[in-house]
């Protein structure tokens, strides 16, 4: 048996000690909301902390309670949490209710063909940068969730199959549709698009998923690998 060691905790840095470009608001502006942690997103929403408890630490303390517990509490109960005033308590309740409504609507979405996928995806793409989005479906082709997997530049976006399949495993999805846009070009696949699709098909088969389609969108048209018989 080795000698007992004193417990070592990782150092917590207050928000003032974090480089400015890595603070929640600046990080969201630079990298996009999808790359922020739950604590960072909540910190952006709350805006500020209290004396002796900065907003990032307040967010961490709240999330230790868990979203389910926060959802159960009414405003008066949230006011008992140290550091929460009425405005912040109302912000949390509004955030949770909005999230519930979004998830409820998403669960009602069925995607049965490329046209329905395109209709859903239209407002999910960045107009100036290639965006790779994955849709995760159950056995009845109901949408479980979607994710912006990668954001590139005007001409290219790079991702790996594992970037797409990680969430599919988490959701126990059955089918996957991937889509990306060509902001400045035609809705036609490049050799790289075809190669990536072939790799993803193989990875899906190994893990028991079905790649239902790969859709490429341009400003006025779309290309479906399924409709064209490539998948």
N, C-alpha and C positions, 0 to 999 in steps of 0.2 A: 504494500500500500504506500502511495506517495504521501508526502507531507500535506496536511490540510492547508488550503490556500484561502486567504481573505477574499471575500466576494468583491469583484471589480465591476463597477458600473460604467457604461459608456457615458462620456461627458455630454450633458445637454447644453446646447447653445441657444441663448435667447435670440429673438429675431433681430436684435440690433447687432449681434455678433456674426450673423450670416451675411455673406457678401450681398450687396444690394441687388445684383442681377439674379440671385438665387432665392430671393424672398418671394412669397406666394404670388403677389400681384405681378411683379416683374417677370417671374417664371412663366405665369400663364400667358402674359403678353408675348413673350419670346418663343415659348415652346408649344403652347396650346393647352387647353384644359385637360385633355386626355392623359397628359404626362404628369399631372399633379396627384399627390396622395389625397386620401380623404381628408386628412388633417389640414392640408394646404388649401383644398377647395373650401372647406368650412371656414378657414381663416379669411379667405377672400370675401366670403359672404358676410361674416360678422364685422369685418372691417377694422376693428380695434379691440384691444384687450382692456384690462383695468390696471390700476396702479399696483405694481408688483407682480403682475401676471399678464404677460404679453399675449397677443391674440393667437399665436401659434401654440403656445402652451395651453391656453384655455381650450382650444380646439381639441388638443390631444386628451385633455382631462374629460371633456364631454364624450369623446368617442370611446373612451375606456368603458363608459356605461353601456355602449352598444346602441345601434340605431333602433332596435326593437324597444329597448327601455326608454329611449328618448321619445319614441312615438307614443308610448303609453302615457307619458306624463302630460298633464294639461299645463297651461301657462302658469297657473299659480304654483304648481309643483316645481316647474323649471326655475321659478324665481328663488327657490331655496338653494339652488346651486350657486356656490360662491363664484362671484364674477359675472353673473348674469343679471342684467337689468331687464326691464320690461321690453325695450326695443329688441334686444338680442333674443329674448325668449320668443317673441313674436316672429322674428326672422327664422328661427329654428322650426317652429310649428308650420310656418308658411312653406319652408323648404321641404319638409317631410310630406306635407299634403300635395305639393306640386309633383314630387317624385312619385307618389302613389298614383296620381292621375295619369302621369306619363306612362308608367308601367302597365296600368290598366288598359290604356289605349293600345299599347304595343302588343299586349297579349291577345288583343282582338284582331290583329293583322294576320292575314293568310297570304302567302305568296305562292301561287300555283303555276305561274308561267313567266317568261322573261319580261313581258309587258308590265305585269304587276310589280316585278322587281325594279324595273326602271322607274316607274311612278313613285315607288317608295324612296329610291335613291337620289332623285333629282336634287333635293335640297341638302343632301349629305356630303356633296363634293365641294372642294375648294375651287372656285372659278379660275384661279390663276396658277394653281399647283396641282400636279398629279396626286390624287388621293386614292388610297387602297382601302376599301371597306369590305368587311366580311359580315354576312347575314347567317344566323344560326337558326335552323328550323327543327321542329319536332317531326314525328312520323306522319302527322296530318298536315304538314307544310305550314303550320302556324309559327310565326316568328317568336323565338325565345328571347333573342337580343341581337344587337348588331354592334360592331366596333370599328372605329377608324384604326386600321392596323398600321398604316404608315402614311407619311406626308412627304412628298418629294419636291422637285422643282417643276418648272413648266414642261419639261420633256421626259422626265423619268422618275420612277419611284421604286425603291428597293425594299424587299422584305424576304423573309425565309418562311418555309412551311410551318415551322414551329410557332412563329408569331401568330399564325391563324389558328392552329390546332389547339393551342393552350386553352383558349376559352371554350372551344368545342368540347374538350374533355370536362372542363369545369361545369358546363351546362348539361352534360349528357345529351348533346344534340344528335340528331340523326343525319340531317343534310346541311350542306354548307354552300352558299353562293358567294363568290367573290366578285368584286367589281372595281374597276378603276376608270379614271377619266383621261381624256386627251384634250387639255384645254386649248391647245393650238393646232390640233391636227384632226385627221379623220378617225372615225371609229373603226379602225382596222388593227388587228393584232400584229405586233412585231415578232421577230424570231424569238426574242427574249420572253415575250408574253407567252408564246406557245411552249417554250421550254419550261418556264416556271409552272405552267398549268400541268404539264406532264409530270413534273416532280411532285406537285401537290396531290395529283390523283393517286400516285403510288403511296405517298405518305398517308392519305386518307384511308386507302385500302388496308394498310397495315394496322391502323387504329380502329377500323370498323366504321368509318364515316363514308358518306357518299358526297362527292363533289357534284352538285346539281348543275352548276353553270359558272362560267366566267364571262362577265359582261363588261364591255368597253363602251363608255359613253363619250360622245363629243357634244358640241353645243346643240346640234340639231338631229342627231341620229344615234343609234346604238348598234353594237355587234354582239350577238350571243353565240358563244361556243356551242351551246346545246342546239340552237336552231340551225346552225351551220353544220351540225354533225361531227364536230371535232371532239366533243365529249360523248 
